[in-house]
Amino acid sequence: MPTSEAMNELITNKLNKLGKKYDWILSADVFFKLENDSTGKNKLCEMKLEIPGPKLFAKSIETNFEKAAAATLKDLERQLKKRKETIFNPN
């Protein structure tokens, strides 16, 4: 799906903030897709983060790509917090 420059900038800024908070993120892949769904929730955002150990993955489907990206980022941050606790505080 073609994306806008504003959307690319928004996602890049949000991922950079996550990268500063969790400096052990190695890379990120972001995918936007338009699904066939008559309910209106047809904008899909998928993100994969490469980190030490298993990769993290999250996806969301919403009525617009901004909401889908925000929900996906929120889920990834939750996963990062959980991973940080298990890696850096194993007890």
Salt bridges, closest charged atoms under 4 A:
GLU46 OE1 - LYS33 NZ 3.51
GLU62 OE1 - LYS41 NZ 4.00
ASP75 OD1 - ARG78 NH2 2.54
GLU77 OE2 - LYS21 NZ 2.85
